[in-house]
Amino acid sequence: MNRDAINDVIIEIIKDIDEDADTATLASDKPLRDQLDLDSMDFLDIVMELRKRYKLQIPEEDYPQLATLDSCVNYLEPKLRDV
């Protein structure tokens, strides 16, 4: 899976969790929680959806690496390379 596809997957998951989320104006380098007013449960829903879809185990200590759209893509790219 390439970077654009990973970006699209993350946005799709966000829309599934919060259908009112304005993903069109997301800045890729700013924290998702701040831009989308995500609470900790919403964030965990994103992590759980990645686990469900792609059988990814994301340890809690890696959660800070999922703060922005860019950091999500950077973190997930090597894990989803062969998907």
TIGUFI-689601 format. One record per residue (C-alpha): residue number from 0; residue in three letters; z, y, x. Coordinates in steps of 0.25 Angstrom, whole numbers. Example, Ala and Ser with C-alpha at 12.3 -4.5 7.8 and 13.67 -1.06 7.14 Angstrom:
2
SITE  seq  type     up  north   east
SITE    0   Ala     31    -18     49
SITE    1   Ser     29     -4     55
# end
This chain:
83
SITE  seq  type     up  north   east
SITE    0   Met      0      0      0
SITE    1   Asn     -4     14      6
SITE    2   Arg      4     26      5
SITE    3   Asp     -3     32     -7
SITE    4   Ala     -1     19    -15
SITE    5   Ile     14     19    -11
SITE    6   Asn     15     34    -15
SITE    7   Asp      9     31    -28
SITE    8   Val     18     19    -31
SITE    9   Ile     31     28    -28
SITE   10   Ile     25     38    -38
SITE   11   Glu     22     27    -48
SITE   12   Ile     37     22    -47
SITE   13   Ile     42     36    -48
SITE   14   Lys     34     38    -61
SITE   15   Asp     39     25    -67
SITE   16   Ile     53     29    -64
SITE   17   Asp     52     43    -69
SITE   18   Glu     39     45    -78
SITE   19   Asp     42     60    -78
SITE   20   Ala     42     61    -63
SITE   21   Asp     32     72    -58
SITE   22   Thr     26     64    -47
SITE   23   Ala     14     72    -45
SITE   24   Thr     22     83    -38
SITE   25   Leu     30     74    -29
SITE   26   Ala     31     79    -15
SITE   27   Ser     30     67     -6
SITE   28   Asp     40     73      5
SITE   29   Lys     51     77     -5
SITE   30   Pro     62     68    -10
SITE   31   Leu     58     60    -23
SITE   32   Arg     72     61    -29
SITE   33   Asp     71     77    -28
SITE   34   Gln     57     78    -34
SITE   35   Leu     58     68    -45
SITE   36   Asp     73     69    -48
SITE   37   Leu     75     55    -45
SITE   38   Asp     89     49    -46
SITE   39   Ser     94     37    -38
SITE   40   Met     91     27    -49
SITE   41   Asp     76     33    -49
SITE   42   Phe     75     31    -34
SITE   43   Leu     81     17    -35
SITE   44   Asp     71     14    -46
SITE   45   Ile     60     18    -37
SITE   46   Val     65      8    -26
SITE   47   Met     67     -3    -36
SITE   48   Glu     53     -1    -41
SITE   49   Leu     47     -2    -27
SITE   50   Arg     55    -15    -25
SITE   51   Lys     50    -21    -38
SITE   52   Arg     35    -17    -35
SITE   53   Tyr     34    -20    -21
SITE   54   Lys     46    -29    -18
SITE   55   Leu     52    -18     -8
SITE   56   Gln     66    -18     -4
SITE   57   Ile     70     -4     -1
SITE   58   Pro     84     -4      5
SITE   59   Glu     93      8      1
SITE   60   Glu     94     13     15
SITE   61   Asp     79     16     14
SITE   62   Tyr     80     24      1
SITE   63   Pro     79     37      8
SITE   64   Gln     66     33     13
SITE   65   Leu     61     34     -1
SITE   66   Ala     65     49     -3
SITE   67   Thr     51     55     -4
SITE   68   Leu     37     50     -8
SITE   69   Asp     33     50      7
SITE   70   Ser     45     43     12
SITE   71   Cys     43     32      1
SITE   72   Val     29     30      5
SITE   73   Asn     33     30     20
SITE   74   Tyr     44     20     17
SITE   75   Leu     36     11      8
SITE   76   Glu     22     11     15
SITE   77   Pro     26      0     25
SITE   78   Lys     33     -8     14
SITE   79   Leu     21     -8      5
SITE   80   Arg     10     -9     15
SITE   81   Asp      6    -23     11
SITE   82   Val      7    -20     -4
# end
